[in-house]
Amino acid sequence: MTRRFGDRATFAVEIGAMSPPALRVVDVWAADRRLTTDDNMVYVPSFSAYMWSDADRVRRRDVSPCPFHDRAPEEIFHLLHGNETGLREHFWFLQWSETLDNVSAYAYLDDELVILFQFWRARHPLPDDLGKVLVATIPPDEFVAIVREAVDLLDAGSSAGDLHKDSYP
């Protein structure tokens, strides 16, 4: 049985079948797009750590504000993606292992968490989305709650155990 945390229209994590000892089916959604189109089998200990790392950054409000306030989200994505000065690294987001390496994603935090992403692999199953910049906007505390619940479920069924419990607020 699959459990969903969040809303696919904004941001969601769906956790499916377990494959011992530490593998699990996980689908990540943003802006009504499934990000895990190429690979949705995760190694739980590292995947949940990556998830919690982003959620903890958001929880602490340690995500930079919009770097280009006068620009559209699509233009912001392209400006960050093409930047080679080190600026873009401050905005990298959803770097959650090879499971999401088919997506280039950045995020910034103003009143809401804004996630900008683009599918880049030529074999993407939805050709109309290939190369298109997509935007998901979600309240920061909602993002943190979704990830926390998903990590709790992932860790409960794996050897990851209580890895993240000490860092919860």
C-alpha positions in Angstrom: 0.0 0.0 0.0 1.3 3.4 -0.9 1.1 6.3 1.6 1.1 9.9 0.3 2.3 12.9 2.3 1.3 16.3 0.8 -0.5 17.2 -2.3 0.8 16.4 -5.8 -0.3 19.8 -7.1 2.2 21.5 -4.8 4.6 19.0 -3.2 4.2 15.4 -2.2 6.1 12.3 -1.3 4.6 8.8 -1.9 6.1 5.8 -0.2 5.3 2.4 -1.5 6.6 -1.1 -1.1 9.7 -2.1 0.9 12.3 -4.4 -0.5 14.5 -5.5 2.4 17.0 -4.8 3.7 16.8 -1.0 3.0 15.2 -0.3 -0.3 11.8 1.3 -0.8 9.7 2.6 -3.6 9.4 6.4 -3.3 7.8 8.9 -5.7 8.3 12.6 -5.3 5.8 15.1 -6.9 6.0 18.8 -7.4 3.6 21.0 -9.5 1.6 17.9 -10.5 4.7 16.3 -12.0 6.2 13.1 -10.8 9.9 13.8 -10.4 10.9 10.2 -10.0 10.2 9.2 -13.6 13.5 7.4 -14.2 14.1 5.7 -10.9 11.9 5.4 -7.8 13.7 2.7 -5.8 15.7 4.4 -3.0 18.3 3.3 -0.5 16.5 4.5 2.6 19.3 5.5 4.9 20.9 7.9 2.4 17.7 9.1 0.8 16.0 10.0 4.1 19.1 11.8 5.2 19.1 13.9 2.0 15.4 14.6 2.4 15.8 15.7 6.0 18.8 17.9 5.1 16.6 20.0 2.8 13.7 20.0 5.2 16.0 21.1 8.1 17.4 24.0 5.9 13.8 25.1 5.2 12.9 24.7 8.9 15.8 26.9 10.0 14.9 29.3 7.1 18.5 28.7 5.8 17.3 28.9 2.2 18.4 32.1 0.4 15.8 34.6 -0.7 15.1 35.2 -4.4 18.3 36.3 -6.1 16.5 38.2 -8.9 13.3 39.8 -7.5 12.4 41.6 -10.7 12.4 38.4 -12.9 9.9 35.6 -13.7 10.6 32.2 -12.2 11.5 30.7 -15.5 14.1 33.5 -16.0 15.4 33.0 -12.5 15.9 29.3 -13.2 17.9 30.0 -16.4 20.0 32.7 -14.7 20.9 30.3 -11.8 21.4 27.3 -14.1 23.8 29.2 -16.4 25.7 30.8 -13.5 29.2 29.5 -13.1 30.3 31.8 -10.2 29.1 29.6 -7.4 25.8 31.5 -7.0 23.7 28.6 -8.2 25.1 26.2 -5.6 23.4 28.3 -2.9 20.0 27.5 -4.5 20.4 23.8 -5.3 17.5 21.8 -4.0 16.2 18.2 -4.1 19.6 16.8 -4.5 18.3 13.5 -3.2 20.6 11.0 -4.8 20.3 9.4 -8.3 16.6 9.0 -7.8 16.1 12.7 -8.7 19.1 13.2 -10.9 16.8 13.6 -14.0 15.7 16.9 -12.6 17.6 20.2 -12.2 16.1 21.9 -9.2 16.6 25.2 -7.3 14.7 26.8 -4.5 14.4 30.1 -2.8 12.5 31.3 0.2 10.5 34.5 0.4 7.2 34.3 2.1 6.8 30.8 0.5 9.3 28.1 -0.5 9.6 28.3 -4.3 10.9 25.3 -6.1 12.0 25.7 -9.7 12.8 22.6 -11.7 13.3 21.2 -15.1 13.5 17.7 -16.6 16.6 17.5 -18.7 17.0 13.8 -20.0 16.1 13.4 -23.6 14.2 10.2 -22.8 11.8 11.9 -20.4 8.4 10.2 -20.7 6.4 13.4 -21.1 8.1 15.2 -24.1 6.0 18.4 -23.5 7.7 18.8 -20.1 11.2 18.3 -21.4 13.2 21.5 -21.0 10.2 23.4 -19.6 10.8 25.3 -16.3 8.1 24.2 -13.7 7.4 26.0 -10.5 6.0 24.6 -7.2 5.2 27.0 -4.3 4.5 25.8 -0.8 4.5 27.2 2.7 7.8 26.4 4.3 6.3 24.7 7.4 4.1 22.6 5.2 7.1 21.4 3.2 8.9 20.5 6.5 5.9 18.6 7.8 5.5 16.6 4.6 9.2 15.6 4.6 9.2 14.9 8.3 6.3 12.5 8.1 7.8 10.8 5.0 11.1 10.4 6.7 9.4 9.0 9.8 7.7 6.3 7.7 10.9 5.5 5.7 13.0 5.2 8.8 10.4 3.1 10.7 10.7 0.3 8.2 14.5 0.4 7.6 17.8 0.1 9.4 18.0 3.9 9.3 16.2 3.8 12.7 16.4 7.1 14.6 18.9 8.9 12.4 16.9 12.1 12.2 14.9 12.1 15.4 17.4 14.2 17.3 17.3 17.0 14.8 13.5 17.4 14.8 12.3 20.7 16.3 
